[in-house]
Amino acid sequence: MTMRAFCNVVGLLLSFQAALGVSELRWCTVSDPEQEKCVAMGAAFREAGIRPSLSCVLGASADHCILLIKANEADAITLDGGAIYEAGKYHNLKPVVGEMYDQEAGISYYAVAVVRRNSSLNIDHLQGVRSCHTGINRTVGWNVPVGYLVESGRLSVMGCDVLRAVSSYFGGSCVPGAGETSYSDSLCRLCRGDAAGEGRCAKSPLERYYDYSGAFRCLADGTGDVAFVKHSTVLENTDGKTLSSWGRPLLSRDFQLLCRDGSRAEVTQWRRCHLAQVPAHAVVVRADMDGDLIFRMLNEGQMRFNQEGASFQMFDSETFQQKNLLFKDSTMELVPIATQTYEAWLGPEYLHAMMGLVCDPNRLPSYLRWCVLSTLEIQKCGDMAVAFSRKQLKPEVQCVSGESARHCMEQIKAKEADVITLSGDDIYTAGQIYGLVPAAGESYQSDDAKDTYYAVAVVKRNSSYAFTMDELKGKRSCHSGYGIASGWDIPVGVLVQRGFIRPKGCDVFQAVSEFFSASCVPVNNAKDYPPQLCELCVGDDHGLNKCLGNSQERYYGYSGAFRCLAEGAGDVAFIKHSTVFDNTDGHNTEDWAVGLRSEDYELLCPNGARAEVTQFEACNLAQVPAHAVMVHPDTNIFAVYGLLDKAQDLFGNDSNKNGFKMFDSSDYRGQDLLFKDSTVRVVPVQEKTSYTSWLGQDYVASLEGLQSLQCSGAVTAPPALLLPLLLLLSSPGL
C-alpha cells in the first residue's frame, strides 16, 4: 500500500469515528438475554474486522435507552413504531436503518380490523361491540386501533386514561396482558385461557386468544365481533393453511375488512383497506450521528452473519432462548433510511394513530385555563369549573379574563391561558397570526351530522331576467346585515377575490355601493355609511328605524333579506341555504310569505351556472364553519376533547339534573356564553387539525378576498394592514 493510499484509509476511519463521536458504537439493550446476544454480536464483528467496534450498554427499558442515547451514554437501539415516535418527537432521535420482513409488504405491514362477512358492522359502529386484540400495547392489536379510534374522534379519552376509555367503549374485550390493570373485568371479559382455563388473559400462548392467530380465533369462535390483527393473519389461518383444529374448517371468504371510509373489503384487499400502514422497526441514533456510516457497518455485518452456517446469526434469537433480540427474528435484511426523520419513516396513517394514543398524564396540565371575555362569562365559567370538579372531570377548569378575543389569543400563545371558543373569522386570526389550532367544534343539529351551513346567493326564477354570478354589477342586492358571514363577509369577500369589486383606498363600503345599483345592508352604526347601502331598506311597519341592524328593520336578518327579494325590492339575496325553505311552501305563515314556493327561486353558482335551491351543497359561496375550541399547538387536543365529551354527557342536555347547563346561557341573562346556545354537542375535529382545514377552502378564500383589497388604487395592502382590515370587515360572530 502506498503512503497516499494508507493516508486515505486513515482519513476515512478518522472521519467515520468523528461522525460517530466515539471509536465504538454503543448498542443499548433492554434485557439480560439481549445483552448476551449483543456481546456475542460485538465479538463476531471484531473477529470479522468490522469497524468501529460494537459495545453493549444494558438499559432498564426502551424508554431508558432513549434517554441514555440522548445523554450520549449510548448510541443506538432498534425500536418499534411507537417508541420511534416518542424518540423522535420528544428526544430528537432519528431512524437510520430499517428492517425488511418480506418482499410483498416490504418495510412495513398493515394493521386491519376483521369482521365476519355476515355481520353488519362498519368502522363507524364499533361502540358496544365485542373486540379481540393481540395483546396490551401490541402495535396492530392495540396501539393502532385504539390510536386510530381516538384520533378520528370515535373514542374520547379523558385525562389520558386510555384503558378506562377503551373498557367503556367496547362491550367486552380480550386484551391479553390487561389482567393487571384496573379495568380487567371489561378488557379480559372475552379471554378464555388454555384448555384447562389456566393463564386467562395472560400475554403469552397460555391465553388461546393471544397474538395474531389468537385474536383471529376469538373472532372465528364467535366470542368477539371484531379482531384487530395484521394483514396476513386471516390468510394464514384459513383455507387449510393452518394445522390447528380450530382453523382447519375456516374459509377466508367468510371474513371481511373494515375500511377507514366506512366501507368493507375482501381480506385480500388490505393494501387499500386498513387502519394504518405500520412501519418496520428501525435503528435510531442521535441527530448528530451519520446514519449512512452506521448502515455500512450493519450491512457488512448482515452480509457475513445472515447466512446459513455462519458463526453468529443477527436475525435469530433461538440460541439465547428468547425472540426478537436486537432485531426482529423475521427480518430478512436491513435497509438504509434515506429521509432519516421519524415522521417520514412512520408515515401519515401511523403518525396520526400515534397522535391519538400517545398521551402522557405527566405532560397534561393540572388545570385547563379557559379565557373568558365578560363578567357573565366569568360567572358561567366559574360554575362550570365547580360542576366539572364535583364530577371529578380532568383536567380541572380555571377561568382567566381576557380584554378581547385577540387578547385571549395572545395569552394562549404565551401559555398564560389554554383555551377559548371562537367564531370563523376569529379562528382565522387565531390560526394565522397566533398559531392556534382547533381541539373541538360545536354541532348545532341533532338530526344531522353537518355542523355548518352554506352561504348562498338566491334569485327569482325568471327566464326573461336571468343573470349569473358574473353579471351582478348594477343589480339590486339584499343582505342579511353588515358583519353577518353569509350576508356580508362571504359575498363581499368572494366578489373582491374574483376581482368584481375593487375598493379604492380600502373603502369597501363605497366600493360595494358603486358595484350594486342599490342595496339593503342593515347596520347598527350608519355613520359614514353610503346611502346606497340603505336605499332598499324599509324600516318597521311605520317606516321608522330604516336600515337599523336589528329586527325593527323588516329586511334585516336571513328572512328579512329573503323578504327583500321576494317582495321585488332586490334582485339577489345573500342568505344561508335553509332560509328559502324556512319561508316558503307554508313554513312561514306571515302575510308576506304566504303563497311563496321554493321552486320559484334559484341559486347563483360561482361557476356561472344556476341551480335548484335544493342543490346548495354543490352551489354555494362558502360553507360557513361552526365555532371551534382553539388551543396552543402544544396542547393535547384529545385530552381537551375527552374532557368536554365526558362533560357534555353530564351537562350537555338542557334538561339534565346535574345543575349546570353547558349550552344554555339563560341562567346568566346572556347569550352564547362559552359556547353557542344552539350547540347540541361538542364534536371532535377529526382530520381538521389546522385552522384552514376547519374553516374550509371557500371560507378562507372569502376572508383572504377581504384582505387583498387594492388600497389607494395601486397595490395590495401591506401585511401590517391586513389584520386590522380583517378585524374591521369580518363578523363578530356567526
TACORVEN-V521907 format. One record per residue. N is the residue number from 0. RES is the residue in one small letter. PHI is phi in whole degrees, -180 to 180 (NA if undefined). OMEGA is omega in whole degrees, -180 to 180 (NA if undefined). D_CENTER is the distance of its C-alpha to the mean C-alpha in whole Angstrom. Layout:
# TACORVEN-V521907
n;res;phi;omega;d_center
N;RES;PHI;OMEGA;D_CENTER
N;RES;PHI;OMEGA;D_CENTER
This chain:
# TACORVEN-V521907
n;res;phi;omega;d_center
0;m;NA;178;61
1;t;-72;180;61
2;m;-61;-179;61
3;r;-66;179;58
4;a;-65;179;56
5;f;-61;-180;57
6;c;-65;178;55
7;n;-64;179;52
8;v;-64;179;51
9;v;-61;179;52
10;g;-62;179;49
11;l;-64;179;47
12;l;-64;-180;47
13;l;-64;180;47
14;s;-68;177;44
15;f;-62;-178;42
16;q;-68;179;43
17;a;-67;180;42
18;a;-65;178;38
19;l;-80;-179;38
20;g;85;-180;39
21;v;-145;179;42
22;s;-88;178;44
23;e;-140;176;43
24;l;-97;-176;39
25;r;-96;-178;38
26;w;-89;-179;36
27;c;-95;-180;34
28;t;-113;-173;35
29;v;-121;179;34
30;s;-158;178;37
31;d;-62;177;40
32;p;-61;179;41
33;e;-69;176;38
34;q;-63;180;40
35;e;-63;179;43
36;k;-67;180;42
37;c;-62;179;40
38;v;-62;179;44
39;a;-65;179;45
40;m;-67;177;43
41;g;-61;179;44
42;a;-66;180;48
43;a;-64;179;47
44;f;-64;-180;46
45;r;-65;-179;49
46;e;-64;180;51
47;a;-85;179;50
48;g;78;179;50
49;i;-81;-177;46
50;r;-122;-3;45
51;p;-71;-180;44
52;s;-68;-179;45
53;l;-107;174;42
54;s;-119;-172;42
55;c;-128;179;40
56;v;-120;-178;39
57;l;-86;176;38
58;g;-107;-178;35
59;a;-80;-177;34
60;s;-167;177;30
61;a;-62;178;28
62;d;-61;179;26
63;h;-64;179;30
64;c;-63;178;30
65;i;-59;179;27
66;l;-67;179;29
67;l;-65;179;32
68;i;-67;179;31
69;k;-59;-179;30
70;a;-85;180;33
71;n;63;174;35
72;e;-104;173;37
73;a;-155;-174;35
74;d;-123;-171;34
75;a;-152;173;32
76;i;-160;174;30
77;t;-93;-176;29
78;l;-126;172;25
79;d;-85;-174;23
80;g;-57;-178;19
81;g;-61;179;18
82;a;-71;176;21
83;i;-62;178;20
84;y;-59;180;17
85;e;-61;-176;19
86;a;-65;-179;21
87;g;-77;-174;20
88;k;-70;-171;17
89;y;-106;-175;20
90;h;-130;173;23
91;n;62;173;23
92;l;-88;-177;24
93;k;-133;175;24
94;p;-82;-177;25
95;v;-125;-180;28
96;v;-137;-178;29
97;g;-113;176;28
98;e;-91;173;29
99;m;-123;-170;30
100;y;-105;177;30
101;d;-155;-176;32
102;q;-77;-175;32
103;e;-73;-178;30
104;a;-95;177;27
105;g;71;-175;28
106;i;-92;179;26
107;s;-158;168;23
108;y;-140;-170;23
109;y;-124;175;21
110;a;-91;-176;19
111;v;-129;173;20
112;a;-112;-174;20
113;v;-111;175;24
114;v;-133;174;26
115;r;-74;-177;29
116;r;-58;-175;30
117;n;-81;176;32
118;s;-89;-179;29
119;s;-108;-174;27
120;l;-73;164;23
121;n;-140;-172;20
122;i;-65;-179;17
123;d;-86;-175;16
124;h;-132;179;19
125;l;-96;-180;19
126;q;-64;179;20
127;g;91;179;23
128;v;-85;-180;24
129;r;-90;-172;26
130;s;-121;180;24
131;c;-119;-175;25
132;h;-125;-180;24
133;t;-68;180;26
134;g;163;180;26
135;i;-62;178;24
136;n;66;173;22
137;r;-76;-171;23
138;t;-62;-175;20
139;v;-80;-177;20
140;g;-91;-177;21
141;w;-138;-173;19
142;n;-57;-176;17
143;v;-69;-178;15
144;p;-64;180;15
145;v;-68;178;14
146;g;-61;179;11
147;y;-64;-180;10
148;l;-64;178;11
149;v;-70;-176;9
150;e;-63;-179;6
151;s;-84;177;6
152;g;86;180;8
153;r;-76;-178;11
154;l;-128;179;13
155;s;-99;-178;13
156;v;-123;178;14
157;m;-100;175;17
158;g;62;179;18
159;c;66;-179;17
160;d;-85;-176;19
161;v;-65;-178;17
162;l;-61;179;21
163;r;-63;-179;21
164;a;-63;-179;18
165;v;-66;-178;19
166;s;-63;179;23
167;s;-90;-179;22
168;y;-80;-180;20
169;f;-86;178;22
170;g;-91;-176;25
171;g;106;-175;27
172;s;-146;162;26
173;c;-122;178;28
174;v;-121;-178;26
175;p;-52;-178;29
176;g;101;-178;29
177;a;-89;-177;28
178;g;-67;-179;31
179;e;-90;-178;31
180;t;-90;-180;29
181;s;-77;-176;29
182;y;-120;-177;27
183;s;-63;-178;30
184;d;-58;180;31
185;s;-87;-173;28
186;l;-74;178;26
187;c;-111;-172;30
188;r;-59;-176;31
189;l;-91;-177;31
190;c;-70;-174;33
191;r;-126;-175;36
192;g;77;-180;38
193;d;-87;-177;40
194;a;-60;-180;43
195;a;-93;-179;45
196;g;83;179;42
197;e;-85;175;42
198;g;70;-178;39
199;r;-60;178;36
200;c;69;178;33
201;a;-74;177;34
202;k;-87;-177;32
203;s;-162;179;34
204;p;-62;174;36
205;l;-61;176;38
206;e;-89;-174;35
207;r;-62;-179;36
208;y;-99;179;32
209;y;-86;174;31
210;d;73;-175;29
211;y;-60;-178;28
212;s;-63;-180;32
213;g;-64;179;32
214;a;-63;177;28
215;f;-68;177;29
216;r;-62;177;33
217;c;-56;177;31
218;l;-74;-176;30
219;a;-63;179;33
220;d;-71;-176;35
221;g;87;179;33
222;t;-71;180;32
223;g;-115;-179;29
224;d;-103;-180;27
225;v;-144;179;24
226;a;-123;178;24
227;f;-103;-173;22
228;v;-138;176;24
229;k;-98;-168;24
230;h;-61;-175;25
231;s;-92;-170;28
232;t;-62;-178;29
233;v;-63;-177;30
234;l;-67;179;32
235;e;-80;-175;34
236;n;-122;179;35
237;t;-137;175;36
238;d;56;176;39
239;g;75;-178;41
240;k;-89;179;40
241;t;-122;179;40
242;l;-90;-178;43
243;s;-69;-177;41
244;s;-65;-178;43
245;w;-71;-176;40
246;g;-94;-174;38
247;r;-58;-177;42
248;p;-84;-173;41
249;l;-77;177;38
250;l;-118;-177;37
251;s;-63;-178;34
252;r;-68;180;34
253;d;-85;-179;33
254;f;-130;179;30
255;q;-139;178;26
256;l;-102;173;23
257;l;-94;-179;20
258;c;-97;-177;17
259;r;-65;-178;14
260;d;-88;178;15
261;g;96;179;17
262;s;-89;177;20
263;r;-129;-178;22
264;a;-149;177;24
265;e;-68;-175;27
266;v;-68;177;27
267;t;-83;-175;28
268;q;-101;-176;25
269;w;-68;180;23
270;r;-66;-180;22
271;r;-101;-176;20
272;c;-124;-178;19
273;h;-157;177;18
274;l;-84;178;15
275;a;-165;169;15
276;q;-83;-172;17
277;v;-95;-179;18
278;p;-71;175;20
279;a;-67;173;24
280;h;-63;-178;25
281;a;-145;175;26
282;v;-82;179;28
283;v;-115;-179;27
284;v;-143;175;29
285;r;-68;-176;29
286;a;-64;-176;28
287;d;-88;-179;32
288;m;-95;-178;33
289;d;-86;-178;34
290;g;-66;-179;32
291;d;-63;-180;34
292;l;-69;177;37
293;i;-66;178;36
294;f;-63;180;35
295;r;-59;179;39
296;m;-63;-179;40
297;l;-69;179;38
298;n;-66;176;38
299;e;-63;178;42
300;g;-65;-177;42
301;q;-71;177;40
302;m;-66;-179;43
303;r;-94;-169;45
304;f;-121;170;44
305;n;-126;-179;42
306;q;-115;177;45
307;e;-62;180;47
308;g;90;179;50
309;a;-67;-177;49
310;s;-67;179;50
311;f;-139;180;46
312;q;-114;-178;43
313;m;-65;-172;40
314;f;-112;178;37
315;d;-143;-177;40
316;s;-113;-175;40
317;e;-61;-180;42
318;t;-59;-175;45
319;f;-105;175;43
320;q;57;178;43
321;q;-143;176;39
322;k;-120;169;36
323;n;56;177;34
324;l;-91;-177;35
325;l;69;177;34
326;f;-136;175;33
327;k;-69;-179;32
328;d;-64;-180;35
329;s;-82;-180;33
330;t;-64;175;33
331;m;-91;177;35
332;e;-162;175;35
333;l;-98;-178;33
334;v;-129;179;31
335;p;-74;176;31
336;i;-104;-174;27
337;a;-70;-174;27
338;t;-73;-180;24
339;q;56;170;25
340;t;-127;-177;21
341;y;-66;-179;19
342;e;-65;-178;16
343;a;-67;-179;18
344;w;-68;-177;19
345;l;-72;-179;17
346;g;84;-173;15
347;p;-64;-177;11
348;e;-65;-179;11
349;y;-69;-180;13
350;l;-62;179;11
351;h;-66;179;7
352;a;-62;-180;10
353;m;-69;176;11
354;m;-59;179;9
355;g;-75;-174;9
356;l;-95;-174;12
357;v;-75;-179;14
358;c;-139;-178;15
359;d;-94;180;18
360;p;-55;-179;20
361;n;-71;179;22
362;r;-94;178;19
363;l;-83;176;19
364;p;-70;177;21
365;s;-67;-179;24
366;y;-131;172;23
367;l;-103;-174;20
368;r;-88;-177;22
369;w;-90;-179;22
370;c;-88;-176;23
371;v;-116;-168;26
372;l;-118;-178;28
373;s;-157;177;31
374;t;-62;180;33
375;l;-65;178;32
376;e;-67;177;28
377;i;-60;180;30
378;q;-63;-179;32
379;k;-67;179;29
380;c;-63;178;27
381;g;-62;178;29
382;d;-67;178;30
383;m;-64;179;26
384;a;-60;180;26
385;v;-66;-179;30
386;a;-63;179;28
387;f;-63;-178;25
388;s;-63;-180;28
389;r;-63;178;30
390;k;-95;176;28
391;q;59;176;26
392;l;-81;-175;23
393;k;-126;-8;21
394;p;-72;179;21
395;e;-70;-177;23
396;v;-99;168;23
397;q;-121;-176;26
398;c;-111;-179;26
399;v;-122;-178;27
400;s;-82;174;29
401;g;-126;-179;28
402;e;-77;-179;30
403;s;-161;177;28
404;a;-60;179;24
405;r;-64;178;25
406;h;-63;177;26
407;c;-63;178;23
408;m;-60;179;21
409;e;-62;-180;24
410;q;-65;179;24
411;i;-67;178;20
412;k;-60;-180;20
413;a;-83;-180;23
414;k;61;173;22
415;e;-99;173;24
416;a;-149;-174;22
417;d;-121;-167;19
418;v;-153;171;17
419;i;-155;175;18
420;t;-94;-175;18
421;l;-129;175;18
422;s;-91;-170;19
423;g;-53;-177;18
424;d;-68;177;21
425;d;-72;174;20
426;i;-61;179;16
427;y;-61;180;18
428;t;-63;-179;20
429;a;-62;-179;18
430;g;-78;-175;15
431;q;-72;-174;18
432;i;-92;-172;21
433;y;-112;175;19
434;g;73;-179;16
435;l;-79;-177;14
436;v;-132;178;10
437;p;-77;178;9
438;a;-111;179;9
439;a;-164;180;10
440;g;-133;177;12
441;e;-98;174;15
442;s;-122;-172;17
443;y;-109;-176;20
444;q;-125;-178;21
445;s;-72;-176;22
446;d;-103;-176;23
447;d;-149;-178;21
448;a;-73;-177;17
449;k;-77;-176;17
450;d;-108;-175;16
451;t;-136;172;18
452;y;-132;-176;21
453;y;-113;173;23
454;a;-87;-175;25
455;v;-131;173;28
456;a;-110;-174;32
457;v;-110;177;35
458;v;-135;174;38
459;k;-78;175;41
460;r;-77;-175;42
461;n;-148;-175;45
462;s;-67;-179;46
463;s;-85;179;49
464;y;-139;-178;47
465;a;-96;177;44
466;f;-143;-176;41
467;t;-113;177;38
468;m;-60;-179;35
469;d;-77;-175;37
470;e;-119;-178;40
471;l;-80;-177;39
472;k;-60;180;41
473;g;87;178;44
474;k;-83;178;43
475;r;-96;-172;43
476;s;-118;178;39
477;c;-115;-177;38
478;h;-119;-180;35
479;s;-64;177;34
480;g;158;176;34
481;y;-68;178;34
482;g;85;177;30
483;i;-91;-171;29
484;a;-54;-174;26
485;s;-76;-177;27
486;g;-96;-177;30
487;w;-137;-173;31
488;d;-53;-174;28
489;i;-73;-179;26
490;p;-61;179;30
491;v;-67;179;31
492;g;-61;180;28
493;v;-66;-179;28
494;l;-67;176;32
495;v;-67;-178;32
496;q;-61;-178;29
497;r;-87;174;31
498;g;85;179;35
499;f;-76;177;36
500;i;-109;-179;37
501;r;-127;-178;38
502;p;-63;175;38
503;k;-102;-179;41
504;g;62;179;41
505;c;65;-180;37
506;d;-88;-176;39
507;v;-69;180;37
508;f;-60;-179;39
509;q;-65;-179;42
510;a;-64;179;40
511;v;-66;-179;39
512;s;-65;178;42
513;e;-84;-180;44
514;f;-76;177;41
515;f;-90;180;42
516;s;-73;176;45
517;a;-165;-176;45
518;s;-149;164;42
519;c;-127;179;41
520;v;-125;-177;38
521;p;-56;-176;39
522;v;-148;-178;38
523;n;-80;180;39
524;n;-127;-174;41
525;a;-89;179;43
526;k;-63;-178;44
527;d;59;-179;45
528;y;-96;179;43
529;p;-57;-177;45
530;p;-61;180;47
531;q;-62;-178;46
532;l;-75;177;42
533;c;-115;-171;44
534;e;-60;-177;47
535;l;-88;-177;45
536;c;-70;-173;45
537;v;-124;-179;47
538;g;73;-178;47
539;d;-87;-176;47
540;d;-63;180;50
541;h;-103;180;53
542;g;80;178;51
543;l;-93;177;50
544;n;59;-180;47
545;k;-62;176;46
546;c;72;-180;43
547;l;-72;-176;42
548;g;-82;173;38
549;n;-154;-172;38
550;s;-68;176;40
551;q;-68;172;43
552;e;-87;-175;43
553;r;-64;180;43
554;y;-99;179;41
555;y;-88;176;38
556;g;82;-178;34
557;y;-61;-178;33
558;s;-65;179;36
559;g;-63;179;38
560;a;-65;177;37
561;f;-68;177;37
562;r;-62;176;41
563;c;-56;178;42
564;l;-72;-175;41
565;a;-61;-179;43
566;e;-85;174;46
567;g;85;179;46
568;a;-72;-178;46
569;g;-122;179;43
570;d;-98;-177;42
571;v;-144;178;38
572;a;-121;178;36
573;f;-102;-172;32
574;i;-142;175;31
575;k;-99;-166;28
576;h;-63;-176;28
577;s;-85;-173;29
578;t;-62;-180;32
579;v;-60;-178;34
580;f;-67;-179;34
581;d;-69;-172;34
582;n;-123;179;37
583;t;-133;175;39
584;d;55;175;40
585;g;84;-178;42
586;h;-80;176;39
587;n;-125;-175;40
588;t;-93;176;44
589;e;-65;-174;45
590;d;-55;-175;48
591;w;-69;-175;46
592;a;-98;-179;43
593;v;-61;179;46
594;g;92;178;46
595;l;-72;-180;43
596;r;-120;-179;42
597;s;-62;-177;38
598;e;-70;179;40
599;d;-87;-177;42
600;y;-127;-179;38
601;e;-136;177;36
602;l;-107;171;33
603;l;-94;-178;33
604;c;-97;179;31
605;p;-59;-178;30
606;n;-85;177;31
607;g;96;-180;35
608;a;-91;169;35
609;r;-116;-179;35
610;a;-147;176;33
611;e;-67;-179;34
612;v;-66;177;32
613;t;-79;-175;31
614;q;-100;-175;29
615;f;-65;-179;27
616;e;-67;-180;23
617;a;-97;-175;25
618;c;-128;-179;27
619;n;-155;177;26
620;l;-84;178;26
621;a;-174;171;22
622;q;-92;-176;19
623;v;-84;-174;19
624;p;-77;172;16
625;a;-71;173;16
626;h;-63;-179;16
627;a;-133;173;13
628;v;-85;-174;14
629;m;-105;-177;13
630;v;-140;173;14
631;h;-67;-178;15
632;p;-61;177;12
633;d;-79;-178;14
634;t;-76;178;13
635;n;-75;-175;11
636;i;-67;-180;9
637;f;-73;176;9
638;a;-71;178;13
639;v;-66;179;13
640;y;-65;179;11
641;g;-59;177;14
642;l;-64;-176;16
643;l;-67;180;16
644;d;-67;178;16
645;k;-67;-179;19
646;a;-66;-177;21
647;q;-72;173;20
648;d;-64;-179;22
649;l;-94;-170;25
650;f;-124;-175;25
651;g;-78;-179;23
652;n;-82;-178;26
653;d;-62;180;29
654;s;-97;-179;31
655;n;-64;-176;30
656;k;-104;-179;33
657;n;-96;171;31
658;g;97;-176;32
659;f;-102;-180;29
660;k;-122;-177;27
661;m;-62;-170;24
662;f;-110;179;24
663;d;-142;-178;28
664;s;-109;-174;29
665;s;-65;179;33
666;d;-65;-178;34
667;y;-108;180;34
668;r;55;178;35
669;g;-138;179;32
670;q;-132;171;30
671;d;53;179;26
672;l;-87;-177;26
673;l;70;177;23
674;f;-135;173;21
675;k;-66;-179;23
676;d;-66;179;25
677;s;-82;-180;24
678;t;-64;175;21
679;v;-97;178;21
680;r;-150;166;18
681;v;-87;-175;15
682;v;-122;178;12
683;p;-72;179;8
684;v;-79;-177;6
685;q;53;-176;4
686;e;-83;-177;4
687;k;-87;-173;5
688;t;-93;176;5
689;s;-122;-179;8
690;y;-65;-180;11
691;t;-70;180;13
692;s;-70;178;10
693;w;-69;-177;10
694;l;-74;-178;14
695;g;93;-173;14
696;q;-61;-176;17
697;d;-68;-179;20
698;y;-67;177;19
699;v;-61;-180;19
700;a;-62;-180;22
701;s;-67;177;24
702;l;-67;179;23
703;e;-68;174;24
704;g;-63;177;27
705;l;-68;-180;28
706;q;-74;-170;28
707;s;-93;-179;30
708;l;-61;179;33
709;q;-81;-177;36
710;c;-72;178;38
711;s;60;177;42
712;g;69;-174;42
713;a;-126;-171;41
714;v;-120;178;38
715;t;-66;-179;34
716;a;-56;177;34
717;p;-66;-176;33
718;p;-53;-177;30
719;a;-63;-178;31
720;l;-90;-170;32
721;l;-66;-178;29
722;l;-66;177;27
723;p;-58;-180;30
724;l;-65;179;31
725;l;-63;-179;27
726;l;-65;179;28
727;l;-68;-169;31
728;l;-96;-176;30
729;s;-93;-171;27
730;s;-79;175;27
731;p;-76;179;27
732;g;-175;-179;24
733;l;-104;NA;23
